[in-house]
Amino acid sequence: MPAQPSPSTPVRLDGVLDPAQVSAIGHGAPVTLDAAALERVARNRVVLEEILSTGTPVYGISTGFGALVSNTVAPELQRHLQVNLLRSHAAGTGADLDPEYVRAAMAVRANGLLLGHSGVRPVVVQRIAALLNSPYTPCVPRTGSLGASGDLAPSAHAFLVLLGEGEADGPEGRVSGAQALAALALEPLELESKEGLALINGTHFMSGIGALLAVRVARLLDTADLVTAATLEALRGARPAFDPRVHRLRPTAGQARSAARIHAALEGSERIAGPGSTRLQDAYSLRCAAQVHGAAREVHRFFSELVHADLNAVTDNPLVFDDPPEVISAGNFHGQGLSVAFDALRLGLADLGQISERRTFRLLSPTLNGRLPDFLTTDAGTSSGYMVAQYTAAALVAELRALAHPVSVDSIPTSDNQEDHVSMGMTAALMAIDAVDRVERVVALELLCACQALDCDPGAPGAGTADVHRLVRERVTMLTEDRPPAADLTALLPLVRDGVIAGLGAAG
């Protein structure tokens, strides 16, 4: 995956985006608009207006929406129809989405409009860019999208702000859309035909979330490999299971990458069992780590490919074609591909967390951890050490298993059965956010225990493992007497979540 641009470096929107760019925008990077792409948008608008001038009926312009497709809308009411669309569809509920996901979705929507098949005026895209480049982010409730006709409810909440309605978060806190526009010296956008529909009809919230998670999970996978190496060192496990010759015999890229990173981190270790050792093989959670992590990497690859496709797609409806001039009603807004991708990602994440928890258990268990002290405390009985840290990991894994339930098959028909099959893609996306958060915590708990174990049984680790241990000890001291492990987890979580540990190691 490409390196993520700095949040201070502008990202040019021209119809082609990758997850790293979307992630940068989500975390605050400004945007610029490609001039040629804006010209493409302007030409496409002219085509739409020419088609409308002939009196040709067009869905969502001269008709109502969804099951109201048979209802005709008079020409003098068509602009008001677009405003009513945003107002009526802002039906979300619950806590707000984090701002980075809202910004990502707005950027993806602008990028799709720049492909020039949505029939909007350039000013619509320019206003989205102006909002992205401002200190204001629309307030968008988490719940309300079925991923059927795209992310209708969250999109309506987001883009009402362009009209001076809805709400936004800014430097002064939560304000009305009108207050945000006034602070930016912008007039409310007056929507014309098709523009309200083009703003909300599409998969941009699902794919925006997917882009951020694609970047975040890539870091998590690299982190899990290095944490596994630390656990192998702590348990004085066997290195040969990660020999590249082994993994050439099963040529899957994900498995080979994980094996290479683990193998490299153990280089130079005086603790780890190598060729000639009497320790022939370890338990599966150690010996098969590359195979299990590799499976999660393959799921991540599949997920990222589907997300990347939607980042660069036109997913609203109807679509406007220039040559020959034609408006086609179709279904690119349907989020089934992304929904399946999120379901698969959560399965891979659940097992990544599960095998990490098994390694944590092994580090702490008096019957399994070899020469290490019971629960990694030298005062077992009077002290409990990190015993209950494993309880927390087990609780997180239980939640991961529940979050792995597939929702892409849970269609609930809407709009009087006009929308009789929905993807539940946004539900799948929100569950994926929660799953990633939990796996990061499980891996951070393994990291905490592995480094404690290294200190309980001294010996020179490999260079990569030594770097991991150093980063941990800069934030958390060795446990010598009982203290709340929750604070230790809080201190270490950024090393996992923000990719600090993932950046270590050159292998793979």
N, C-alpha and C positions, 0 to 999 in steps of 0.2 A: 504494500500500500504506500502511496506517495507520502513524503513527509508533510506534516500538517503546517500550513502557512502560519506565520505569526499573527496573533489577533490584531496587531497594529498595521499589518500589511493589507492594503485594499485587495479585494477579490473582484476580478472582472467577470461580469455576467454577460455571456454571449450565446447561451444555449447549450453549453458544454460544462458540466460540473463533475467533480469527484467528491467522495465522502470527506476527504481531508479538507477541501475548500469549504464544504457546507459546515463542517465542525468548527472551522475557524470563524465563519460568519456567526454561527450560533454562540460562540464565546466572545463576540464583540468586534470582529473584523468589519470594517466598512466595505461598501461595494461601489463599483463603478459600472456603467452600462456601455456596452459596445455600440458604437455609432451605426455600424452596418446592420446589427441586429435590430436597432430601433427603426431603421429604414425599412427593414423587412416587415416589422409590425405595422408601420404606416401603410405600406402597399397592401397588406392583407386586410386592413380596415377599409380601404377604398373598395376592394373587391366585395366585402360584405355589404357595404352601403349600396353598391350597384345592384347586387342581388335583391336587397330589400326594396329598392326603388321600383322593381318590376311587380311587386305585390306577391311574390312567392312566399307562402307560409313557412316560417322557420320556428322550430321548437325553442321555447324559452324567450322568444322575442315577440312573436305574434300569438303565442299560446301560453297557457299556464304551465305549471311545473308538475312533474311526476304524474299522478293519476289525473291531474287537471289538464293534461295535454290536449284534450278535445275542446277545452274552453278557449274561445278566441278573445284576444286582447286588442282593443281599438288602438290605432296608431298614436292618438294623443295620450294614451295611458302607458305606453311601452317604457318610457323612461322611469315612471313611477313604479312599474312592475319590478325593475331591477333593484330599486331601493327597498321595496317591500320584501323582496327575496332575502336580502341580508337581514332585515329586521325580523322576519318570521322564522328564519332558520337559526337565529342566535338563541338556541334552546338548550345550551349545555348546562351542566350542573357539577357541583363538587369543587374541590380545591383547584386552584389554578395550576396549569402546566408550568414547569420551570421555564424561565425566559429563553434559555438557549434552544429549547425545542420549538418555541414560537418563532424565534428569529430564523431558525433553520427552515421551517415550513414556509415562511414568507419568501426566503431566498429561492427555494425550489419553485414556488409558484411564479415568481418573477422570471426565473430561468426558462420555465416552460412557456410562458407568454412570449418570450423573446424568440421562440422558434417560429412564430408567425403563422399560427393556424387557429388562433382563438378569436380573431376579429375585434380586438380591443384597440384603442388609440394608444400611442406611445406614452401619453401623460399618465395612464394607469400604472405602467411599469415604473415610470419616473417617481410617482408618489410612493410606491412601495419602497423604492431605493431611498427616498428621502426619509422615510420612517425608519428604515434599517440603519441609516447613518445618523440618527438622532439618539438622544438618551432615553427615548420612550419605547416601551414594548407593550403591545396589546395584552390585556388580561384575558386569558382563554381557559375556561373550565376544562378539566380533564375528560369528563364523561359526556357523551352525546353523539359520537360518530359510529356508524355501523360499517364504514368502509365500503358502502355500496355505490351510491352516486358520489363517491369520494368522501372527503372529510367535511361534510356540509356544516355541521354545527360549529366546530372549532374555527373553521375558516370564516364563517359569518361573524363570530365574535372578534376575530383578528382584524378583518378588513372593514368593519363598521367604523373603526377609528379613522380611516381615511375620509369618511363622510362627516366626521365631527361627532360621531355617536360612540356608543360603547365606552370602555374604560381602558386606561393604560397605566403602567407603572413608570414612574420617572424620578428625577432627583428629589422632588417634593413628596413622593409617595404615590398613592393611587389617586388618579385624577380622571375626569371625564375626557372622552375623545375630543370634545370641543376645547377644553383647556389645553390639551396636548398640542393641537393644531395652532391655537393662538400663541402658545409659547414658541412654536416653530415658525410663526408668521406665515402659515399656510392657510389658504382658503379650503373649505370642505370640497372634496371631489364631487362633481356632479356627474353621476353615471349616465351613460347613454346605452343604447340597445346592446344586448349581449354581455355587457361588462360586469354586471353583478354576478351573473351565472359563471362567467369565466374566472372570477375571483374565488368562488367557493367550490366549484365542481372539479374535483381532481384528487390525486393521492398524495398531495404535497405534505400533509402532516405525517402520514405514515412514512413516506420516504425520507422526510427531514429527520424524524426520530431514528429511522434506520441508518442514516448516514452517521449521526453522532454515535450510535451504538456500534457500528462497524469499526470506527476508529477506537472506541473505548474497549471493545472486546479484543481487538488485535493487541492492544497493550496488555490486557489481562492474560491472554494466552502466553505471551512472552514472559510475563511475570511468573505465572504458574510454573513454567519450566525451571526458572532459577530458584524458586522457593523449593521445588522438588529436589533440586541439587543440594540445597542446604539440609533438607531432611535426610537425604542419602548420606551425607557427610556425618550428620549427627548420629545416625544409626549404624555407621560404618558399613554401609551396604556395598554392593558389587557394581563396579563400573562397566564390565564387559557387556552388559545387557544393552548399552547405548553405543556400542561399537558400530561405526558406519557400515561395516560389512554386513551386519545383521539387517540393517534397514534398507540396504540396496536390494535385498531379496524380497522385499515387499514394497514396491516402489510407489508409495503414496507420499505426496509432497508434505502434507501436514505432519505425518509421523516422522519423516526424515528431519524436518526442521526442529521438532521438539527434541528428538534424540541428539541432534548436533548441538543444540544449546545446552542441554544437560551435560553431555559429554565434555564440552569445552569448559564449562564452569568447574568441573572436577579436575581439570588439568593441574598437575603438580601437587595434588593432595597427598599428605602422608597418613590420612585417616582411612581413605577409601580402599576397598578390596579390589585389586587388579589381577592380571594374569598370574597364576601360580598360587593364589590365595586358596585356603581351604574352604572359604565361603563360596559355594558354587552358585547359589541363586537366592533371591529375596522373595518376599511375599509379592503378590500381584500389584498392590498399590504402589510399590517401588519399581519392581522389575518391568511392569507393563505400563509405566507412566507415559512413555512416548507413544504407545499405541492408543491409549485412551485420550491423551491430549491431542494426538494427531487426528482422531475422529472428530473432536471438537473443532479443530482447525479446518477440516474439510466441510463441516457444517457452516463455519464462518465464511469460507470461500463461496459456497453456494448462496448464502444469505447476502453477501456483499455484491455478488454479480446481479442479483435481482434488484437490490436497492439501487445500484449504479444505473441500471436500465431505466428505472422510474425517475431518477434525478434528471435524466436527459430526454424525457418523454413529454408528449403533449397528452394530458390526461383529462382535459375537460370535454364538454359536449354541448352543442354540436361542434364539429370541426369545419373550418373554412379553408377551402383549397383555391389556389389562385389560377391554376392552369390545367384543365379548364375551370372556370369559376363554378364552384359548387359548394353547398353546405350539406354535410352528411351527419346524421344522427347515429351514434354508435355507442360503444361502452368502454372506452379506455379508462374511464374513471373507476372501474371496478377493481377493488384492491385484493383480489384472490391471490395473485402471485406473491404479494408482500405478506399477506396473512399466513400463507403456507411457510414462507421464509421465516417469519417471526416464530411460528410454532416450532420449526426445526431448530432455530437458534436456542430456544428455551430448553429443548431436549438436550442439546449439546452442553449447555451451561449447567443443567442439573447434574449431569454425570461428572463434569469438571469439578463441581463443588463436592460431589459425593466422594470422589477418590481423594480429594484434598482432606476431607474430614477423616477418612480412614487413615491417612498418614499421621494426622494430628493425634488420633487415638493411639496409634502405635508408639508415637514419641512419648506419650504420657503413661501408657499402661505398664504397671510393674511386671506383668507376665510376658510382655512383648518387647520392651525397650532395651533389653540386653544389660549393659553396664551402666545405664543411666539411672538416676535416683527416681523413686516413686513420684509420679506426677511432677517431676522436675523440681522438687524441693529437697534440700538436704535435711529438712526437719519434718519428715512425713509423720503424720499423726497430730502433732501440735499444729502443723501447717498443712494446708491443702494444695499449695502451689498453684499450678494452672489447671487443676482438675476440672473446674467448672467452665473453663474456656472451651473445653471439648463439648460440654453440654450446649453451649451457645452455638457452636458449629453444627451440632446435631439438629438443633432447633431450626437453624437456617436451611439445612438440607431438607428437612421436612417441608418447609415452605417452598423450596425449589421444586420439590416433587409435585406439590399442588399447582405451582405456576407452570409446570410442564404440560398440564392438560391442554390438548389441542382445542382451539376455538374456531379454526378456519372451517370446521364442519358444523358449526352451531348457527346456521342461518335462521334469522327470524324475519319473515316477510313484513314489508311496510308499504305505505302509500297505496292502500286498497289493492294490494297484490300487483301493482305495476312494478314495484321493486320486490319481486318474489324470491330473489336469491341474493343475499348480502354476504360480504366477506368476513365481517367482524374484525377487519384488519387493524383498526385503531385499538380495539380491546387487546388484540395480540401484541401490538406495539407497547401499550402501557404495561402489560404483564412482563414484557421483555425488559423494560426499564427496571422494574422491580427485581427481576431475576438477576440482572447484571449487578445491581447493588448488593444482593445477597452473596453472590459468588465472590465478589471482591472482599467481603468481610470474612468469608470462610478461608480464603487464601491468606488474608492478613493474619488470621488466627494461627494458621500453620506456620507462617513466617515467624510470628512471635515465639511459638514453642520450639521451632527448629533452632533459632538463635540462642534461646535459653539452654537447650540441650548441648549446643556447641560449647557453651561456657561451663557446663556441668562436667564435661568430659574433654579436657583440653587436648589439643593436637592441631597441627598446622593443616588447615583446609586448602582446597584448590583456590587459585587466584580469584575466580569468579565468585565462589562462595564467600571468600574473605571480603570482597567488595560489598556483597549483600549484607553480611554481618556488620560491617563498619557503618553502613547507612542506618541500620536498625539501632545500633548502639549510640548513634548521634541523637536519637530521639527517645529511646527507652533504655534505662539501665537494667543490668542483670537483676533478676528477682532473687533477693537474699532473705527476705521475710515477706509474709503475705501482705498484699495490697490489692486494691480493686483492679482486676484485669481489664475492666471496661475502659479505664483511662489509657492503658497500654494499647488497646485496640484502636482507640480514637487517634492516638499519636501515630500509629503505623499505617492507618488506612490510606492517607495521601500517597504513601510510597507505592501502593498498589494501584489506586484509582487514577493517579496523575501520570503514571508511566515512568516514575523515577527508577524503579528497579528494572522495568522492561528495557530501558536504555542501556543497561549493562550487558556486556558480552557481545562479541563480534560474530559469533557463529550463526549460521542460518540466514 
